[in-house]
Amino acid sequence: MHHFSYKNGTLHAEDVSLVTLAEKFGTPFYCYSTATLERHYQVLADAFGELDALICFAVKANSNQAVLATMAQMGSGMDVVSEGELRRARAAGVSADKIIFAGVGKTRDEIAFALKENILGFNVESEPELHALSDIASSLGVTANVALRVNPDVDAKTHEKISTGKAENKFGIPFERARELYAAARDLPGIEATGIHMHIGSQITDLDPFRHAFKLMRELVLALRLDGHVLHHLDIGGGLGVPYRGAIDEPPAPTEYAKVVSEAFGDLGLKIVLEPGRMIAGNAGVLVSRTLFSKREGKRTFTIVDGAMNDLLRPTLYEAHHDIWPVQERASDAPLIEQDLVGPVCETGDYLARGRALPSLAAGDLFAVMTAGAYGAVMASTYNSRPLVPEILVKGSSYAVVRPRQSYEQLLDLDQLPPWLS
Ligand SMILES: *Cc1c(COP(=O)(O)O)cnc(C)c1O
């Protein structure tokens, strides 16, 4: 559920008209809904209410500090994958003891920075990383809490670019080597392996891959305990999907997901850590863009718009579907035209929707690319020297620009000429 809806024929974010925002701030822009972010967090927190659970929002899904602060106010922790994300989370007021540092390629500087911040723990993805962490923590005279990311080798049945739990993926340590690496960790100074972590992929809309992975993880937890390891927490990662196409890819309800978690681990006395990203932020955001031109080439209708792949990469990168809603509501019987919504970037892959039956979008018409709150603005680039677009956060009838549009001066100032050219 989200809080973008038509009021008097105009699409609103909560109580704010997207036309008002477009007139005031220009297009394209991202618009986020506070009520939607809060609702998703609350639904998940309620579903896991019976379990001892900590929700750590996956910062990589949407790292705007206003979004992070909104989450932090609800009590959320954060899952970060870089020093930059860690710094953002801290700057947004997230306490270090609710921050987990994950990722397959942490540098020594990043590890040292996180240790000095005294974060909750590290999700470690390889034996060499375990040694590096032990080294650095020992030299700083501190002890790092560690969870090893175990790869259960299950197929999350999602897009191959967002599947992470198969043996062929770069993530985590192989399931069969887990006991050996926990034993190695026990002998290393500066670290204490008190947790275990898994994350099998993203945009998962079927509970079976989770069930399968949880069964394996339960067996592993029991085996590790028999080996004498004291495990306090289990981090089950993120990955719960969102309905990009209305009813077609309906994800399981958080309560159903919580039930599966509870059935697998409820009796083990483990603190459960969750790392949801998409499920919290996905449909809490839209990208609003304006039509520039329409042209017909043979049988194809191209609607050329001011938003592009540099603003929202998901259609190009993942062949992702995003629903398109005209900002001015159309009659339910308005004729639909099959069209490609394409941006101005000089790439064939630059599209927001392809072969989509939509009402006609004339020059000047505004439309919203739905479910763009996760992996949207964070993946934006300035390709084709297009300035980064603004992000606007709505709360009820209030709104604020939480990242201004990048100016051409700022864009140009990123480069410097060498002395022999200036
Ligand atoms: C990307 C990622 C997440 C968040 O995934 P969502 O599908 O957005 O919930 C959580 N944990 C890890 C380790 C990740 O890489």
PDBQT file of the ligand as one rigid body, heavy atoms in Angstrom, charges set to zero:
ROOT
HETATM    1  C1  LIG A 501      20.704  -5.318  -1.184  1.00  0.00    +0.000 C 
HETATM    2  C2  LIG A 501      20.775  -5.987   0.132  1.00  0.00    +0.000 A 
HETATM    3  C3  LIG A 501      19.712  -5.878   1.039  1.00  0.00    +0.000 A 
HETATM    4  C4  LIG A 501      18.413  -5.192   0.697  1.00  0.00    +0.000 C 
HETATM    5  O1  LIG A 501      17.724  -5.911  -0.258  1.00  0.00    +0.000 OA
HETATM    6  P1  LIG A 501      16.199  -5.545  -0.623  1.00  0.00    +0.000 P 
HETATM    7  O2  LIG A 501      15.857  -6.481  -1.700  1.00  0.00    +0.000 OA
HETATM    8  O3  LIG A 501      16.187  -4.137  -1.045  1.00  0.00    +0.000 OA
HETATM    9  O4  LIG A 501      15.396  -5.782   0.598  1.00  0.00    +0.000 OA
HETATM   10  C5  LIG A 501      19.853  -6.450   2.276  1.00  0.00    +0.000 A 
HETATM   11  N1  LIG A 501      20.987  -7.116   2.622  1.00  0.00    +0.000 NA
HETATM   12  C6  LIG A 501      22.033  -7.235   1.776  1.00  0.00    +0.000 A 
HETATM   13  C7  LIG A 501      23.238  -7.960   2.221  1.00  0.00    +0.000 C 
HETATM   14  C8  LIG A 501      21.962  -6.685   0.505  1.00  0.00    +0.000 A 
HETATM   15  O5  LIG A 501      22.973  -6.829  -0.328  1.00  0.00    +0.000 OA
ENDROOT
TORSDOF 0
